[in-house]
Amino acid sequence: MARTLVLGWLLAAGALLSPSLHAQTSPAQPKAGPAKPALVAAPAKPADGGTAAAKPKPPPPTARIAVASNFADAAKKLAAEYSKKTGHRIVVSAASTGKLYAQIHNGAPFDALLAADAATPRLLVEEGRADGATLHDYAIGRLVLWSRDPSAFTDGEAMLRKGDFSKLAIANPDLAPYGAAARDVLNYVRRWSVLQPRLVLGENVGQATQFVVSGAAPVGLLPRSLVQQARRTQPGSVWEVPAHWHAPIVQSAVLLKRGENNRAARGFLKYLQTPAATQRIRGFGYD
């Protein structure tokens, strides 16, 4: 009887202890949660936070061209057309031919010269400063008598011979070939000495033309090409000087020593000799 009571007590105690023992021997299982997204590595950014720069293109071949003032606007238009065809860049620097010659002697970084005469490019070739194989004539200039006043004159020769004006604008004969041609004209009508006190000398033909445009001089002996432009807004009075009254104004171009290996400079000089460019030059007022 006593043995039966002990066994019953032990069985009851085991029943009470079994939940606690089960809790200690079975680890708790975590509850299932939502799946976390996988981490994906982001692409590396440049240190400055911007986007990666494309490789820069090399600069286009560039040439610096020294151009006589009378041809400056024409040269810029022709350069733009040439650049459009080739991608080459042409930089035009304009001044009187005499000044450009001095600048070339002083080491100015020009690759080619478009002069207002034939003598200066040939002289540079003789001095070893230019490539004689590239020497060529690109235009023949003409001289006109012009006033912005439409009633200033009808007979230009008579006006020059009488000297019927207060001032006459011309380019400096010692610097500009068109100024030298104007001097020839005044010598032809035998008025050079008499009219010298009334001459207004421009450093170049552009400045001389501006004297007439502004009214600083009532009349001028000027390049037909520049007067052709000015007459679009101020027709005035114009008379074309006979070509035999002065030495021919033959304008030549040449590649300078600095530009011997410059593709843009060589290409531009060749372009000036094409039929299309020649026709354009005539349209600018040249023969």
C-alpha positions as CSV (number, residue, x, y, z in Angstrom):
1,M,0.0,0.0,0.0
2,A,2.8,2.4,0.9
3,R,4.6,1.5,-2.3
4,T,1.6,2.3,-4.4
5,L,1.2,5.7,-2.8
6,V,4.9,6.7,-3.5
7,L,4.7,5.7,-7.2
8,G,1.5,7.8,-7.6
9,W,3.2,10.8,-6.0
10,L,6.2,10.5,-8.4
11,L,4.0,10.3,-11.4
12,A,2.0,13.3,-10.4
13,A,5.1,15.4,-9.8
14,G,6.5,14.4,-13.3
15,A,3.3,15.6,-14.9
16,L,3.7,19.0,-13.2
17,L,7.4,19.3,-14.1
18,S,7.2,18.2,-17.8
19,P,6.0,21.5,-19.3
20,S,8.8,23.4,-17.7
21,L,11.4,20.9,-18.9
22,H,10.0,21.0,-22.4
23,A,10.3,24.8,-22.4
24,Q,13.9,24.6,-21.4
25,T,14.9,22.0,-24.0
26,S,13.0,23.3,-27.1
27,P,14.3,26.7,-28.4
28,A,11.7,29.3,-29.3
29,Q,11.1,29.5,-33.1
30,P,10.9,33.1,-34.5
31,K,7.8,34.2,-36.2
32,A,8.0,34.4,-40.0
33,G,8.2,38.0,-41.2
34,P,8.1,39.7,-44.6
35,A,11.1,39.0,-46.9
36,K,13.6,41.8,-47.0
37,P,14.7,42.9,-50.5
38,A,18.2,41.9,-51.6
39,L,20.8,44.7,-51.6
40,V,22.1,45.7,-55.0
41,A,25.4,47.6,-55.4
42,A,24.8,51.1,-56.9
43,P,27.1,52.2,-59.8
44,A,30.0,54.3,-58.7
45,K,29.7,58.1,-59.2
46,P,32.5,60.5,-60.0
47,A,34.1,62.1,-57.0
48,D,32.4,65.5,-57.8
49,G,29.0,63.9,-57.9
50,G,28.5,64.7,-61.6
51,T,28.3,62.5,-64.6
52,A,31.3,61.1,-66.4
53,A,32.5,63.7,-69.0
54,A,32.9,62.6,-72.6
55,K,36.4,62.8,-74.1
56,P,36.9,66.4,-75.4
57,K,37.3,66.8,-79.2
58,P,40.6,68.2,-80.4
59,P,40.4,71.8,-81.6
60,P,39.9,72.4,-85.3
61,P,42.9,73.4,-87.5
62,T,43.1,77.2,-87.1
63,A,44.9,79.8,-89.3
64,R,45.5,83.5,-88.7
65,I,45.3,85.5,-91.9
66,A,46.6,89.1,-92.2
67,V,44.2,90.9,-94.6
68,A,44.3,94.3,-96.2
69,S,41.5,96.6,-94.8
70,N,39.7,96.9,-98.2
71,F,39.2,93.1,-98.3
72,A,38.4,92.5,-94.6
73,D,34.7,92.1,-94.9
74,A,35.0,89.9,-98.0
75,A,37.6,87.8,-96.3
76,K,35.4,87.2,-93.3
77,K,32.5,86.0,-95.5
78,L,34.8,83.8,-97.5
79,A,36.3,82.4,-94.4
80,A,32.9,81.5,-93.0
81,E,32.0,79.7,-96.2
82,Y,35.4,77.8,-96.2
83,S,35.0,76.9,-92.5
84,K,31.5,75.5,-93.2
85,K,32.9,73.2,-95.9
86,T,36.0,72.1,-94.0
87,G,35.6,72.6,-90.3
88,H,38.8,74.7,-90.3
89,R,38.8,77.9,-88.4
90,I,40.1,81.2,-90.0
91,V,40.9,84.2,-87.9
92,V,41.1,87.5,-89.9
93,S,43.3,90.4,-88.7
94,A,42.8,93.6,-90.8
95,A,45.1,96.6,-91.3
96,S,46.7,98.6,-94.1
97,T,49.2,96.5,-96.1
98,G,52.1,98.6,-94.9
99,K,51.2,98.0,-91.3
100,L,50.7,94.3,-91.9
101,Y,54.1,94.1,-93.5
102,A,55.7,95.8,-90.5
103,Q,53.9,93.4,-88.1
104,I,55.1,90.4,-90.0
105,H,58.7,91.7,-89.7
106,N,58.1,92.1,-86.0
107,G,57.1,88.5,-85.6
108,A,53.3,88.7,-85.6
109,P,51.8,85.2,-85.7
110,F,50.2,85.3,-89.1
111,D,50.0,82.2,-91.3
112,A,49.2,84.0,-94.6
113,L,48.8,87.5,-96.1
114,L,46.1,88.9,-98.4
115,A,47.6,92.2,-99.4
116,A,46.1,95.1,-101.3
117,D,49.0,95.1,-103.7
118,A,51.3,92.6,-105.5
119,A,54.6,94.1,-104.4
120,T,54.4,93.4,-100.7
121,P,53.8,89.6,-101.0
122,R,56.6,89.4,-103.5
123,L,59.0,91.3,-101.2
124,L,58.2,88.8,-98.4
125,V,59.1,86.0,-100.8
126,E,62.4,87.6,-101.7
127,E,63.1,88.1,-98.0
128,G,62.5,84.4,-97.3
129,R,59.5,85.2,-95.1
130,A,56.9,83.6,-97.5
131,D,56.5,80.6,-99.8
132,G,56.8,81.7,-103.4
133,A,55.0,78.6,-104.7
134,T,51.8,79.8,-103.1
135,L,52.0,83.4,-104.4
136,H,48.9,84.3,-106.5
137,D,46.7,87.2,-107.5
138,Y,43.2,87.0,-105.9
139,A,41.6,90.3,-106.9
140,I,42.0,93.5,-108.9
141,G,40.7,96.6,-107.1
142,R,39.0,99.7,-108.5
143,L,38.9,103.2,-107.2
144,V,35.8,105.5,-107.1
145,L,35.0,109.1,-106.1
146,W,32.1,109.0,-103.6
147,S,30.1,111.4,-101.6
148,R,27.1,110.6,-99.4
149,D,25.4,113.7,-100.8
150,P,23.3,112.6,-103.8
151,S,23.6,116.1,-105.4
152,A,27.4,116.5,-104.8
153,F,28.4,115.9,-108.4
154,T,27.4,114.3,-111.7
155,D,30.9,114.6,-113.3
156,G,33.6,113.3,-111.0
157,E,36.4,114.3,-113.3
158,A,35.3,117.9,-113.5
159,M,35.0,118.0,-109.7
160,L,38.5,116.7,-109.2
161,R,40.0,119.1,-111.7
162,K,38.2,122.1,-110.2
163,G,38.8,121.0,-106.6
164,D,35.2,121.9,-105.8
165,F,35.2,120.5,-102.2
166,S,36.5,121.5,-98.8
167,K,38.1,118.1,-97.9
168,L,39.0,114.9,-99.8
169,A,39.4,111.7,-97.9
170,I,42.0,109.1,-99.1
171,A,44.1,106.4,-97.4
172,N,47.6,107.2,-96.5
173,P,49.6,106.7,-99.7
174,D,52.7,105.6,-97.7
175,L,50.8,102.8,-96.0
176,A,47.9,101.7,-98.3
177,P,48.0,100.8,-102.0
178,Y,44.6,102.4,-102.6
179,G,46.0,105.6,-101.1
180,A,48.9,105.4,-103.6
181,A,46.4,104.9,-106.4
182,A,44.5,108.0,-105.2
183,R,47.7,110.0,-105.3
184,D,48.2,108.7,-108.9
185,V,44.7,110.0,-109.8
186,L,45.4,113.4,-108.3
187,N,48.7,113.6,-110.2
188,Y,46.9,112.6,-113.4
189,V,44.6,115.6,-113.1
190,R,47.5,117.7,-111.9
191,R,46.0,118.5,-108.5
192,W,48.2,116.6,-106.1
193,S,50.2,119.6,-104.9
194,V,47.3,122.0,-104.9
195,L,44.9,119.7,-103.0
196,Q,47.3,118.4,-100.3
197,P,46.2,120.9,-97.7
198,R,42.7,119.6,-98.1
199,L,43.4,115.9,-97.9
200,V,42.1,113.9,-94.9
201,L,44.4,110.8,-94.6
202,G,43.0,107.6,-93.2
203,E,45.4,105.1,-91.6
204,N,43.8,102.6,-94.0
205,V,41.0,102.6,-96.5
206,G,38.4,101.6,-93.9
207,Q,39.1,104.7,-91.9
208,A,39.2,106.9,-95.0
209,T,35.8,105.5,-96.0
210,Q,34.5,106.2,-92.5
211,F,35.5,109.9,-92.9
212,V,33.0,110.2,-95.7
213,V,30.3,108.1,-94.0
214,S,30.5,110.2,-90.9
215,G,30.6,113.5,-92.8
216,A,34.1,114.4,-91.6
217,A,35.0,114.7,-95.3
218,P,32.3,115.5,-98.0
219,V,34.0,113.4,-100.7
220,G,36.7,110.6,-101.0
221,L,38.7,108.6,-103.4
222,L,38.0,105.1,-102.1
223,P,37.8,101.4,-103.0
224,R,34.8,100.5,-105.0
225,S,34.3,97.4,-102.7
226,L,33.9,99.5,-99.6
227,V,31.7,102.2,-101.3
228,Q,29.5,99.4,-102.6
229,Q,28.8,98.4,-99.0
230,A,28.3,102.0,-97.8
231,R,25.9,102.8,-100.6
232,R,23.4,100.2,-99.3
233,T,22.3,102.8,-96.7
234,Q,23.7,106.0,-98.2
235,P,23.6,105.9,-102.1
236,G,25.0,109.4,-102.5
237,S,27.0,110.4,-105.6
238,V,29.5,108.0,-107.2
239,W,31.9,108.1,-110.1
240,E,34.2,105.3,-111.2
241,V,37.8,106.4,-111.8
242,P,39.2,105.2,-115.2
243,A,41.6,102.3,-114.6
244,H,44.4,103.9,-116.6
245,W,44.5,107.0,-114.3
246,H,46.5,105.0,-111.7
247,A,48.7,101.9,-111.5
248,P,46.7,98.7,-111.5
249,I,45.6,97.6,-108.0
250,V,46.5,94.0,-108.2
251,Q,46.0,92.2,-104.9
252,S,48.1,89.1,-104.2
253,A,48.1,86.5,-101.5
254,V,50.9,84.3,-100.1
255,L,51.5,81.7,-97.4
256,L,54.0,82.9,-94.8
257,K,56.7,80.8,-93.4
258,R,54.9,80.4,-90.1
259,G,52.0,78.8,-92.0
260,E,54.0,76.3,-94.1
261,N,52.6,73.3,-92.1
262,N,49.2,74.8,-91.4
263,R,46.4,72.9,-93.2
264,A,43.8,75.6,-92.6
265,A,46.0,78.3,-94.1
266,R,47.0,76.3,-97.2
267,G,43.4,75.2,-97.7
268,F,42.0,78.7,-97.5
269,L,44.5,80.1,-100.1
270,K,43.5,77.3,-102.4
271,Y,39.8,77.9,-101.8
272,L,40.3,81.6,-102.9
273,Q,41.3,80.3,-106.3
274,T,38.2,78.2,-106.9
275,P,35.6,79.3,-109.4
276,A,33.0,79.7,-106.7
277,A,35.3,82.0,-104.6
278,T,36.4,84.0,-107.6
279,Q,32.8,84.7,-108.5
280,R,32.1,85.8,-104.9
281,I,35.1,88.1,-105.0
282,R,33.7,89.8,-108.1
283,G,30.4,90.2,-106.3
284,F,32.2,92.1,-103.6
285,G,33.2,94.9,-106.1
286,Y,36.5,93.6,-107.6
287,D,37.5,92.9,-111.2
